[in-house]
Amino acid sequence: MNLDQELKFIGDELEKMFSLTREFLRRSLVYYLSDGSERFDARIDDAMVNACERNVEAWCLSILLREKVYAADLRRVTGCLKLVTDIERIGDHARDIKDATEKLKSLGTSQGLDRAATQALVDFVLRMYDDAVRGFVRYDVALAEEVASHDNEVDEMYEKLLADLIAKTKDGVVSAEYAIYTSLVYKYLERIADHAVNIAEWTVFIKNGFHKDTVII
């Protein structure tokens, strides 16, 4: 098997990871936003994502140990070795959201959920992840840079939702338990956006040869 074939296998496995984590995110967020009146598949299989991660890491390390890899190919291997961790963490956060949702459902009420603002954050974060994936698959630097530019917007949405939740807790509109688990969901969404930004930044590195932390003299 030559280097091009190995790189294709890595790319295919990463796309499989993207598909799995995106589907698991969809399931966990539909579960979170549902009112309990509908039935749907909320299963999340971490083992499938972890198996893909191990395959990518093994192939990348094998290439680095066996091959004399230069320039663009070296950036591609090292970039994939880095961003695979972000994809895996997004899968973990899908599970985290499901777990927090189960705690919320056990309380028996959505209490003071700002559904419109929460849905807006969910849509924004998922769009960032979708665009980060498209940017990587196409090596589209412009799209990747656009994803990275939205980081502050997500932070602002997160802070507003959190401030609203704190105010409602102080006013007795929501219980402490509800506030804790809801704040965790918000935090997981904010972290998913961070991982999407990381994926976008590694895409830029693979294509252009520099990372955001690079000091150019």
SVG drawing of the C-alpha trace seen along z (x, -y; Angstrom):
<svg xmlns="http://www.w3.org/2000/svg" viewBox="-47 -39 59 41">
<polyline fill="none" stroke="black" stroke-width="0.4" points="0.0,0.0 1.5,-3.4 1.3,-6.7 -1.6,-8.0 -3.7,-5.0 -2.9,-5.2 -3.9,-8.9 -7.1,-8.1 -7.9,-5.4 -7.2,-8.1 -9.5,-10.6 -12.3,-8.0 -12.1,-7.0 -12.2,-10.6 -15.3,-11.2 -16.9,-8.1 -16.1,-9.7 -17.7,-13.0 -20.8,-11.1 -21.1,-9.2 -20.6,-12.1 -22.9,-14.3 -25.7,-11.7 -25.1,-11.2 -25.2,-14.9 -28.5,-15.1 -30.0,-12.3 -28.9,-13.8 -30.1,-17.3 -33.5,-16.1 -33.8,-14.3 -32.9,-17.4 -35.3,-19.7 -38.2,-17.2 -41.2,-17.5 -41.4,-13.7 -44.4,-13.2 -42.5,-11.5 -40.4,-8.4 -37.0,-8.4 -33.6,-6.7 -31.4,-8.3 -28.7,-5.6 -25.1,-6.8 -22.3,-4.2 -19.0,-5.7 -17.2,-2.5 -17.8,-3.1 -16.2,-6.6 -13.3,-5.4 -12.6,-2.6 -12.3,-5.1 -10.1,-7.3 -7.7,-4.4 -7.6,-3.5 -6.7,-7.0 -4.0,-7.3 -2.5,-3.9 -2.3,-4.8 -0.9,-8.2 1.8,-7.0 2.6,-4.1 3.2,-6.5 5.4,-8.8 7.5,-5.9 7.8,-4.1 7.8,-6.8 9.9,-9.9 7.0,-12.3 7.5,-15.8 5.7,-19.1 2.0,-18.8 1.8,-15.1 3.5,-15.6 1.1,-18.5 -1.8,-16.3 -0.7,-13.4 0.1,-15.5 -3.0,-17.7 -5.2,-14.6 -3.5,-13.2 -4.4,-16.3 -8.0,-16.9 -9.1,-13.3 -9.0,-14.1 -11.5,-17.0 -13.9,-14.8 -13.7,-12.2 -14.4,-14.8 -17.5,-16.0 -18.7,-12.4 -18.1,-12.5 -20.2,-15.7 -23.1,-14.1 -23.1,-11.5 -22.7,-14.2 -25.7,-16.0 -27.8,-12.8 -26.8,-12.1 -27.7,-15.6 -31.0,-15.4 -31.9,-12.2 -31.4,-14.1 -33.5,-16.9 -36.3,-14.6 -36.4,-13.0 -37.3,-16.4 -40.6,-16.1 -40.7,-19.7 -38.8,-22.0 -39.5,-24.9 -38.0,-28.1 -36.3,-26.9 -35.8,-29.7 -36.6,-27.4 -36.0,-29.9 -32.6,-31.1 -31.5,-27.5 -32.6,-26.3 -30.7,-29.3 -27.5,-28.1 -28.0,-24.5 -28.5,-25.5 -25.5,-27.8 -23.2,-25.1 -24.4,-22.4 -23.9,-24.7 -20.3,-25.4 -19.6,-21.7 -21.1,-21.0 -19.0,-23.8 -15.9,-22.7 -16.4,-19.2 -17.0,-20.6 -14.0,-22.8 -11.8,-19.8 -13.2,-17.4 -12.7,-20.1 -9.6,-21.7 -11.5,-24.9 -9.5,-27.5 -12.0,-30.3 -14.8,-28.2 -12.5,-27.0 -11.5,-30.5 -15.2,-31.5 -15.9,-28.8 -13.1,-30.0 -14.4,-33.6 -17.7,-32.6 -16.0,-31.6 -16.9,-34.8 -20.5,-34.7 -21.0,-31.3 -19.4,-32.6 -21.8,-35.5 -24.9,-33.3 -23.7,-31.0 -23.1,-33.8 -26.6,-35.3 -28.3,-31.9 -26.2,-31.4 -27.0,-34.8 -30.7,-34.3 -30.5,-30.9 -28.8,-32.4 -31.4,-35.1 -34.2,-32.6 -32.6,-30.5 -32.2,-33.5 -35.9,-34.4 -37.0,-30.9 -38.4,-30.3 -36.2,-27.2 -34.8,-24.8 -31.1,-24.5 -31.0,-21.0 -32.6,-22.2 -30.1,-25.1 -27.1,-22.8 -28.0,-20.3 -29.2,-23.0 -25.9,-24.9 -24.0,-21.7 -25.9,-21.3 -25.0,-24.9 -21.4,-24.3 -21.2,-21.2 -22.6,-23.1 -20.0,-25.8 -17.3,-23.2 -18.5,-21.5 -18.2,-24.9 -14.6,-25.1 -13.8,-21.7 -15.3,-22.8 -13.0,-25.8 -10.0,-23.5 -10.9,-21.3 -11.1,-24.4 -7.8,-25.7 -6.1,-22.3 -7.6,-22.4 -5.9,-25.7 -2.7,-24.2 -2.9,-21.3 -3.5,-23.5 -1.3,-26.5 1.4,-25.1 0.8,-27.3 -1.3,-27.1 -3.0,-30.0 -0.2,-29.9 2.6,-30.2 4.7,-33.3 5.7,-34.5 8.9,-36.6"/>
</svg>
